[in-house]
Amino acid sequence: MRGPAAPGRGPARRPGIPGAARRGAAHARVLQHELRHALASGQFHLVYQPICSVEDGRTRSFEALLRWEHPILGSIEPQRFIGLAERSGLILDIGDWVFRAAAAECLRLRRSSGREVRIAVNVTQLQLASRPTTQLWVRHLQDIGLPCEAMTLEITERTMSQWPELVAGHLAQLAASGLRISIDDFGTGYSNLAMLAQLHPHSLKLDASLVRGLGACERSRTIAHAVVSMAHRLHMQVVAEGVEVPAQARISRELGCDLGQGWWYSRPLSPGQLLHSLAAAA
């Protein structure tokens, strides 16, 4: 039996584990427990951020972004739960739901607008490792009558470089089926340039941290210019991510970026706002 704490020393503490770390671990366990029920109880929804032409600002496609609205905890940011979903394996079911929901929205938009709308979804390393899942995606698109090229899979530059054999072989098969491939967060220092020639992605997305430095940092501008030039020679489009102010939009255009994404162009939109965004781009 534990005796009383010595006077002036406060309550006894578990040795070796700081209080903040214990609280953080407990919070993570709570989130992971709630995450297991979030999908079945309909707590997830998607919003869509437009990807726009840097020349005229018109919407060219959308990126699907996952949101979690918990009935008690409220809105939970993706950076707080995506890592937990990956470590627990729940990302496979969640990612499958995201892909199918985005595909359904893409089909609805195509039928309503008469335009060849494209939607991008983010894909993690664990999802890429699950070939049956991604093969079912291709079959699902065929079943609902949506062309594979309507959907874009976004993988990070870091994933591309850290798992080259997995990425190269699997993405090549997916691209052969018609799915479009985009390399996200490009310019963060992990790139394997040889893989770009091997994968033939359709686009590169300049990392937001690089875009933020365009106005004040000559080094960021030099790197961005080199990436844009290389991508165009490999017949890829370049998207400037995280464009938030007019100067970033202007410099992105001057550097030759094809597309821009960020709050300067548009905040993420609800499904009900997408047709209006497309109509404004007509």
SULPE-V233563 format. One record per residue. RES is the residue in one letter. PSI is psi in whole degrees, -180 to 180 (999 if undefined). OMEGA is omega in degrees with one decimal (none if undefined). Layout:
RES:PSI:OMEGA / RES:PSI:OMEGA
This chain:
M:137:-178.3 / R:131:-179.4 / G:177:-179.6 / P:154:179.9 / A:149:178.0 / A:145:-179.3 / P:135:175.6 / G:-2:-176.9 / R:-3:178.2 / G:180:-178.3 / P:152:177.8 / A:144:-179.0 / R:152:176.7 / R:121:-174.3 / P:143:170.5 / G:-8:-178.6 / I:104:179.8 / P:150:-178.8 / G:-41:-179.3 / A:-39:180.0 / A:-40:178.8 / R:-44:179.2 / R:-40:178.6 / G:-42:179.3 / A:-41:179.0 / A:-41:179.1 / H:-41:179.2 / A:-39:178.8 / R:-39:177.8 / V:-47:-179.7 / L:-42:-179.3 / Q:-39:177.2 / H:-45:-179.7 / E:-32:-179.5 / L:-33:-179.2 / R:-23:-178.0 / H:-10:-172.5 / A:-43:-176.4 / L:-47:-177.2 / A:-30:-177.0 / S:11:172.9 / G:33:-178.3 / Q:-13:179.9 / F:149:168.8 / H:166:-179.7 / L:143:165.5 / V:165:-171.5 / Y:121:178.2 / Q:125:179.8 / P:147:169.6 / I:120:-165.0 / C:157:174.1 / S:134:177.2 / V:-16:-178.7 / E:-47:-175.4 / D:-2:178.1 / G:6:-177.4 / R:146:-178.1 / T:131:178.2 / R:-31:177.8 / S:-175:-179.2 / F:154:170.3 / E:127:178.3 / A:130:-179.3 / L:131:-176.3 / L:137:175.8 / R:143:179.3 / W:119:178.6 / E:101:-177.6 / H:139:-175.8 / P:-23:-179.7 / I:-45:-176.4 / L:-14:179.8 / G:-154:-177.5 / S:127:-178.6 / I:121:-175.8 / E:145:-178.9 / P:-36:-178.0 / Q:-15:178.1 / R:-18:-175.6 / F:-16:-178.2 / I:-43:177.6 / G:-42:176.8 / L:-41:179.5 / A:-38:178.5 / E:-47:-176.3 / R:-30:-179.0 / S:-10:-177.1 / G:-5:-179.7 / L:-17:-178.7 / I:-25:180.0 / L:-48:178.9 / D:-42:-179.7 / I:-45:179.9 / G:-36:177.4 / D:-42:177.2 / W:-43:-179.8 / V:-48:-177.4 / F:-47:-176.5 / R:-38:178.1 / A:-41:179.0 / A:-38:178.5 / A:-41:178.2 / A:-40:178.3 / E:-40:179.3 / C:-43:178.9 / L:-42:178.9 / R:-44:-179.1 / L:-40:179.2 / R:-43:-178.4 / R:-36:-177.5 / S:-35:-174.0 / S:-20:-175.6 / G:13:-178.9 / R:157:-179.1 / E:73:-177.9 / V:144:174.1 / R:144:176.2 / I:136:179.3 / A:144:173.6 / V:148:179.3 / N:138:-177.0 / V:132:-178.7 / T:171:179.3 / Q:-41:-178.6 / L:-37:176.9 / Q:-41:178.4 / L:-31:-179.5 / A:-18:-179.0 / S:84:-178.5 / R:-41:179.0 / P:-37:-179.2 / T:-51:-176.8 / T:-30:175.1 / Q:-36:176.2 / L:-30:176.7 / W:-45:179.5 / V:-44:179.8 / R:-38:179.5 / H:-43:179.1 / L:-40:177.9 / Q:-40:-178.0 / D:-37:-177.1 / I:-5:176.8 / G:26:177.5 / L:124:179.8 / P:140:-178.6 / C:-33:-177.3 / E:-6:175.6 / A:-18:-176.4 / M:137:178.3 / T:134:174.7 / L:123:178.6 / E:124:173.9 / I:151:-178.3 / T:156:176.0 / E:-37:-179.1 / R:-44:177.1 / T:-43:179.9 / M:-39:-174.4 / S:-32:-176.5 / Q:-24:178.6 / W:63:-171.7 / P:-41:-177.9 / E:-45:178.3 / L:-49:-175.4 / V:-48:-174.6 / A:-50:-176.3 / G:-48:-175.0 / H:-46:-179.6 / L:-33:177.2 / A:-40:177.7 / Q:-42:-179.8 / L:-40:178.3 / A:-36:178.7 / A:-26:178.5 / S:-14:178.7 / G:-15:178.1 / L:141:178.9 / R:149:-176.7 / I:134:176.8 / S:138:177.4 / I:117:-175.1 / D:160:175.8 / D:36:-176.0 / F:140:179.7 / G:11:-179.3 / T:3:170.7 / G:7:-177.5 / Y:1:-163.0 / S:145:171.2 / N:99:-171.8 / L:-28:179.2 / A:-32:-179.2 / M:-28:178.5 / L:-42:178.5 / A:-31:-178.8 / Q:-39:-174.6 / L:-31:-175.2 / H:53:176.6 / P:157:-178.9 / H:-25:-177.6 / S:159:171.5 / L:143:176.0 / K:114:177.0 / L:129:-177.8 / D:144:-177.1 / A:-33:179.6 / S:-33:177.6 / L:-42:-179.9 / V:-38:179.9 / R:-28:-178.5 / G:0:-173.6 / L:-37:-175.5 / G:-29:-171.7 / A:-15:-172.5 / C:114:180.0 / E:-33:179.9 / R:-44:178.2 / S:-40:-179.4 / R:-39:178.9 / T:-45:178.8 / I:-46:-178.9 / A:-42:179.8 / H:-41:179.6 / A:-41:179.7 / V:-45:-179.8 / V:-45:-179.7 / S:-46:179.1 / M:-46:-177.4 / A:-43:-179.6 / H:-36:177.0 / R:-26:176.7 / L:13:175.5 / H:41:176.4 / M:147:171.4 / Q:155:179.1 / V:129:177.9 / V:127:173.6 / A:116:-179.2 / E:154:172.8 / G:30:178.4 / V:116:-173.5 / E:-19:-177.2 / V:160:-177.2 / P:-37:-177.8 / A:-39:178.7 / Q:-39:177.1 / A:-43:-179.4 / R:-47:-178.2 / I:-37:176.5 / S:-41:178.2 / R:-43:-179.9 / E:-33:179.8 / L:-13:178.2 / G:10:175.8 / C:145:-178.7 / D:-38:-172.3 / L:159:177.4 / G:153:179.8 / Q:136:-179.4 / G:177:-173.9 / W:-20:175.7 / W:-36:179.3 / Y:-49:-179.0 / S:143:169.0 / R:164:174.9 / P:142:-174.5 / L:151:172.1 / S:161:178.2 / P:-35:-178.8 / G:-16:-179.1 / Q:-8:-171.0 / L:-41:-179.4 / L:-38:178.0 / H:-41:178.9 / S:-40:178.8 / L:-38:-179.9 / A:-36:178.7 / A:-20:-179.4 / A:-5:-175.5 / A:999:none
